[in-house]
Amino acid sequence: MAKARKFEGIARELIALRIANEIPDGSYANLGIGIPTLVSNWIEGRDIVLQSEIGMLNTGPLAYGEEIDQDLINASCQPVTELPGACYFSSSESFAMIRGGFMDYAVMGALQVAENGDYAGWNIPATGRGKYGNIGGSMDLAAGARNLFIAMEHVTNTGELKILKRCTYPITAQRCVKKIFTNLAVIDVTPEGLVLREVAPGLTPEDVQSVTEPKLIIAPDLREMAL
Amino acid sequence: MDKVFPSIEEAIADIPDGATIGFPGFFTCGNPVYLTRALAKKGVKNLTIVVMQLGVGNEEINELLQNGQVKKAICNYPFFRSASRKSLFEQLLKEGKVECELYPMGTFAEKLRAAGAGIAAFYTPTGVGTLVAEGKEVRVFNGREYLLETALHLDYAFIHAYKADRMGNVVFRKTARNYNPDMAKAARITIVEAENIVETGEIDPDCVHLPNIYVKRIVKVDRPKINVTIEATPSS
């Protein structure tokens, strides 16, 4: 029988807000599908340029009605708008700037994250798709972005742990995650291990540890999530 | 030079069974829908199709699959996002009726770029330690591991352009550019379907996205009608 989630923590929108607060003005960023997409709702008016790996910089908010242009979509196939300064380029150039180290931040969803910074996000063995899956741009972003942030629920819908000693699903990239933002905590990935920096309001470090497989190092300045 | 062909049928007449063909496009955007439809009608078989995504918002590729024209797909995003929805390609793959070669998106693009630039192979940090690294050489440069990937050459590329002049200078529109320039350069024979054809000299030389040397044939097509709404998003 499926286990219920032990702790609710904060809403997905607030995970996105917490991440938006972590990205400084003057940054270039790429947002993946899911919670990462929600980050864009919190950076309107900020001096942050969003790249879409389809081949665009200065991607604007989603387009509705008359604004929709069939030649203008984001990498999740949603119609979008362009902001002043927008420019378009080919796929090879799009990924050259990603691998080339020009992307300051990439925010991605994940199925599992390991304490050494490995993460898995493209292939769920239970789907029966074997060694095939939708890789998309995730492996390139993970390998190329200067700072890879993971945005996800701390455990699965059925209570399975997602922050593990070792990923059990096929990984997207090895030793690449810098920070993990969940509904329960903000965790840094460091050479010494996972450092618990912030906990969601109402939770204790012990609560977070109880749904995290690797031993968490408690930051000396541990605090409640800054929202 | 005038590379405009009178009809799509004539522009693709020499494509043989077993050809490797590139189809640019990113979900619904920038797909060579008219050339692909004509190829489905022509009926050549045993094709290797090089395409980012399969059958997701791309009915014309599904037509090729439906007709049994495809032997193998070299791709990046073969399935619907949700595992409960099965694309035609996923069904055919499961039945062993098609083969699949899978690459990360940036590696896929760079393999095409390399082919067009005369580079046989390259080392990339993408995919190291993952399933896509299986059987590939790993080499360390400056303390970091890189994976050896090789160029991906195409026999033909089908290109969707917003505008072309008669000589083959091409302009794309917004995110419909995506894989079009990379595939155009990776192919021995590049065929462009253009929404607009203008006289040579009418495109500002500073604003050409694809130089004419890469283009062999051009055909005029209408602007396709594509349903792009948040609700129609086919990626999920």
Interface residues (C-beta under 8 A of the other chain):
Chain A: I33 S52 E53 I54 G55 M56 L62 Y64 I68 D69 Q70 D71 L72 I73 N74 A75 S76 C77 Q78 P79 E82 Y88 F89 S90 S91 S92 S94 F95 A96 I98 R99 D118 N123 I124 T127 R129 K131 Y132 G133 N134 I135 G136 G137 S138 M139 D140 A143 G144 P170 I171 T172 A173 Q174
Chain B: F26 F27 T28 C29 G30 M52 G57 N76 Y77 P78 F79 R81 A83 E90 L93 C100 L102 Y103 P104 M105 G106 T107 F108 A109 E110 L112 R113 T124 P125 T126 G127 V128 G129 T130 L131 V132 Y162 F172 R173 K174 T175 A176 R177 N178 Y179 N180 P181 D182 P224 K225 I226 V228 T229 I230 T233 P234 S235
